[in-house]
Amino acid sequence: MKSFRKRLALFCLVAAVPALVPARPARSAQADPKAALGTKALRMLYSAMLSTDSDARVLACELWGPIGNRAAVQPLRQALLDRSPYVRIAAAASLFKLGDPSGAAELEALIQDAPARAPGRTPDARELMRLIARNKIRVEALRALSLMDPKASLQALEKAASDPDAAVRDAALVALARAGRRQGSAPIAAALSDEDPQVRAKAARALGEIGGPESVGPLRRAAGDPVSSVRAAALESLGELADPAALPELTAGASDADELVRSKAVAGLGRLSSPKAVAPLRAAQAGARNAFISLLAVRGLARLGERVDPQAAQRALAQPDADARWLAIEVLESIGGDAAVENLELALADKEPRIQVRAAAALVRLLQRPAASGPAPAEPAPPPKP
């Protein structure tokens, strides 16, 4: 019975593929290699949603939202029934990006699914691992819900803010702050003055999740923290907020002595929708001491509409480091054009399934983009992390 349901689901998914392929004149549809390539990429994405590997299903669900085609709504609704909670979380988030809030109820259910604790007894090692795993799921559901419409789920968030687990409480407080409750971001911003650098870094990351102009000032100050991990967290959050006011801090961070800090700053510069970010990105590319930071600079320049050389990304697709290949795909997607499409087609045969799926999503986005539209605009939210 299970095998029959899986075959039926695959039939339904593949049948939906034509709805996502841009319409073309009937006379040339079968002879158009780009149409065939688009169909191939879509089939790979749909197949990933039915993979036995839950990580592949999660990634496919995550990528449908940024692709932006509402023909994926029905398959994503089906994914809300997946046995993996992480797949359901990813599907709910993408559905919201496609204008469908129906996944919020599933997120609330996951948040409220608190693990049972026997009163008066310390859990053994196995029980403790189960508690940690369950609460990790709840934290991820809270983060996804906070990026949707937290005001519509205040009851669930308020309850989670009193949860016995500290990580769940913190995630709930961030979501409530996004909804303008619990004194907003002020208590979290105050934690940037804590003597413990781990607390300061955690607060910087939380402010990036909360967002809003009130987070920018504290994060700009934290970008000068004496501890590199705090600076990196602050610059990453400033990049996610994509506020042009952070240009001085991101520019300074691009020449920081710490490599992680530099990478976060360069990535952040590439998310600013400001022509003033071009000069520091060019400088970062010219002075990069490793290929990864150079690729980050190229991606940022391409997102800003600057002409860039795709050869660095093409070379990175052959690197043994999967993270470098992932970033190369993002660079090619930002550059666009026929050369990018050709290289992304090669990446469909990558040895790692997640790279194949990422390349398929990039191809779908490029092939549904009007030819005259040029490079993709900078996005306020970061792409899935490699």
N, C-alpha and C positions, 0 to 999 in steps of 0.2 A: 504493500500500500504506500509506504514511504517513497519507494522508487517511482511509483506512478505519479505521486504528487510532485516529485522533483522534475520528472519529464514534462508534466503539465505546466509547471512554473517556467521551465526553460522555454517551452513553446510560446507561452504568453509573453515572455520577455523578448524573445527574438521577433515575435510578431509586432512588437511595439517599436522595433528599430526604425522602420521607415518614417515614423512620425518625427524622429529627431534629425533625419537627413534633410538638408535644405532642398526645397523643390527645384527641379531643373527641367528644361524643355525635354519632352518625351523623346524627341528625335536623337538626342545625344546622351541620354541618361546612362545607357548601358556602356557607352564607349568612353565615358568620362572617368579617368583613373582616380580623380579626387573623390568622386562620389563613391567609388568602390572602396577607396581607402577609408573614407568616413564611416561607411557601413562596417568595415572590418574593425575599426577602433571601437565603435559602439557595441559590436558583438563581444569584444574583449571585456568591455566594462560590464556588460550585462552578465557575461559568464563569471566574472569575478564575484558578482553578487551571489552566485550559487556555488562558489568554491567551498571545498571542505576545510580550507584554511580560513579561520575567522578573521585573521588580520587582513586578508585580501578582501573579505566582505566589508570590513570596517572602512578600509581605504576607498573602495568603490563608492560606498554610501557617502563618505565625506566629500568626494569629488563631484558628485552630481549637483550639489548646491552651487559651487562656483561656475560650473558649466552653464547654468542658468536656463535650461530648457525645461518647460513645464511638462513635456511629455514623459519626464522621469518621475512625476508625482505618484502615479499608480504603483510602479515597482517599489518606490520608497515606502509607500504605505504598506505594501506586502512585507518589506523588511522590518517594519515595526513588530512583526510576529516572529522574528528570528530568535533562535534559542540563545544567542549571545547577547547579553545586555549592552555590550559596547557597540554592536551593530545597530541595535535599536536606538542608542543615543546618537550615533552618527546619522542615521536615517531621519530622526526627529529634527536635528540641526539643519540638514539639507532641505528638508521639507519647508522649514520656516524661511530659508533663503529663497525658496521658490514660491513664497506667498501662501503656504499652507501650514497653519498652526496646529494641525491635528496631532502632532507628536508630543505636544506639551503634556497631555494626560499621561502618556507613557513615562515621561521623565518624572512627573510627580509621583507616579506609582513606584518607580525605582528609588526615589529619595525617601519615600515613606517606608520602604521595605527594610527597616532597621533589623540588624541581627539580634536574636534573643540572647539575653544574658541571664545566667542563673544567679539569683541573689545570694550573696554571702559566700560565693565560691569563686576562687581564682581559676580562670580557664586554663586548660592544659595547652601544650604547644600546638596541637592540631586545631583545637578550637580557636586559639589566638590567630592562627593563620587564616582561618575562615572569616573571623571578624575583620581582619585587615583587608582581605579581598573584597568582602561585601561593602565595607565602608569606602574602599577605593572606587567602586562602581557608583556609589551614592555621590561621592565628590565630583566625579566626571559628569553625572546627570545634573548636579547643581550648576556646574560651570556652563553646561550647554543651555540650561534654562535661563541663566543670568544673561546670556547673549540673545535671548529671544524677547519675551515680554514679561519680566519678573513681576510687574504690577498685577498681572493676571493670576499669579500663583502665590500671593502674599501669605496665605494661610499655611501652605506647605513650607515656605521659606522661614516663617516665624517659628514653626515647630522645629525645623532643623537647626535653627540658631541656638536651641537649648539642648541639642543632642549630646550624649555622653562622649562622643568621639570629637577630639579637638579639630581634626582636619575637616570633618563635616561641618562643625560650627563655623570655622573660618570661611569655608566656601559659601555657606548660607549668608554670612555677614557681608561678603563681597556682593552677592546677588541682591541683598536688601539695600546695600549702598547704591547699586546701580538703579534701584527703584526709588531712590531718594528717601529711604527709611533709615532708622537707627543712626541718626546724625551724619548721614552721608559718608563721605570719605575721610572726614576729619580725624576720627580715632586711628585709622590706618596710616594716615599721613604722619600722625604724631609718632608712630612706631619707627619712622625713619631716623629718629634721634636716639633710639635704643643703643645701649652699649654693645650689644651682641650683633656682630655683622650679619649673622644668619637671619636674625629678626629683621634687620634693615633690608636685606635682599628680598625677603619674603614680602615685606610691606611694599617694596618697589614693584614687584610682580603683581601684587594685588591691585595696586593703583592703576596699572596698565589694564587689568581686567575690568575695573570699575569704569574707567574712561571719564570723559567729560573734561571741560576746561579747568575745573578746580583741581584736577590731578596733575596738570602740566607743571605748575609752579614748584610744588614739592619735588617732583621728579627731576626737574632741571637742577635743583640744588643737590639732589642725591647723585647726580651725574658727576659731581666733583668729590665724591666720597673717597677717603684714603684707601679703602679696601677695594680691590679690583672686582671681586664678585658682586659687590653692591653697585659699582659703576656699571658693570655689564647688565645687571638686572634693570637698572634705571634707564639705560640707553635703549634696551630692548623694548621696554614699555613706552618710551617716548616715540620710538619708531612705530609701534602699533597704534599709538594715538594719532600719528601723522599730522601733528600740529606744527605749522611753519615756524612758530615761536621757538621751537627747540632746535632750530638750525645751528646756532652757535655751539650748543653742547654736543650735538651730533658731529659737527665739523671737528671740534677739538678731540672728541673720542676717536675719530678716524685715524689719528696719529698717536694714540695712547701707546704706552710701552707694553701693555698687555695685549696679547693676540686676540683673546676672546672679546675683550672690550672693543678692539678695533673692528672685529667682525660684526658685532651688534650695532655699532655706530654706522658702518657702511651700509648694512642692511636697512637701517632706519632712514638714512639719507635717501635711499632708493624708494621709500614709501612716501616721501614728501611730494605733494603736488605743487612744487615750486621750482621755477627755473634757477633760483639761487642755489639749488642743490647740485647743479651740473658741475660747477667748478670744483667743489670738494670731492665729488665722485671721480672726476677726471684725475685729480691729484692722488686719490686713493688707489686708482687703477695703476697709475704710473709708478707709485711708490710701494705697491704691494709686494710683500716678501713671500707670499705663498699664493698658489693658484686659486685657492678657495676664495680668498678675499678679493682677488682680481675679478673672479666671476661674479661675486656679489655686486661689485661696482658696475660691471657690464650690465647686469640685470637691471640695476637702478637706472642707468642711463637709457637703456632701451625703454623702460616704462615711462620715462620722461620724454620719449619721442626723439631721442638723440640717435644719430647714426653710429652704429658700433660694428666692430668686426666679429662675425660669428665663429671664427676659426678656433678661438679659445674654448668655446662651448663644444664645438665639434670634436676637438681633441679630448676634452674631458669625458665624452661619452665612451671613450675607450679605456678610461682609467679603472684600475681594480677597485678603487674606493667607491662604494655604492652611493655614499652621500654626495660625492663629486658628480656622479652621473645624474643623480636626482636634481642637483642644482643646475647642471647643464641643460636639463629638460626645461626647467623654469626659464632659463636665459633664452633658449630657442623659442619658447612660447611667447616671451616678451618681444623678441626681435620680429618674429613673423616672417612671411614671405616663403617663396618656393623652396629655398635652400633649407630653411628651418623644417618645413614639412618633410623633405626628403630625409633629413637626419633623424627626425622623430619617427619616421617609418622604420628606420633601421633599429631604433630603440625598442620597437615592439617585440623584437627577438632577443631582448636582453635576458641574461641567465637568471635574473631575480624577478619573481612575479610582481613585486611592488613597483619596480621600475617599469615593467611592461604596462601596468595599469596606469601609472602616472603619465607615461608617454601617450597612451590611448586618450586620456582626458585632455592632454595638451593638443593633440591632433583634432579632437572634436571641437574644441574652442577655436582653434585656428581656422578650421574648414567652415565653421558657421559664421566666421567674422567676415564682413564685407571686405573685398579686396582693397578698397581705397581707404579703409579706416586706419591703417597704419598700426603701430605698436599698441599693445594693450595698455590702458591707463593704470596708474598706480592704484593699488587696492588698500582700503583702510585696515583690513585684517590680513594677517600673515597667511601664507599658504601652509598646507600641512607640513609639519616638520619632518625632515628626513630622519 
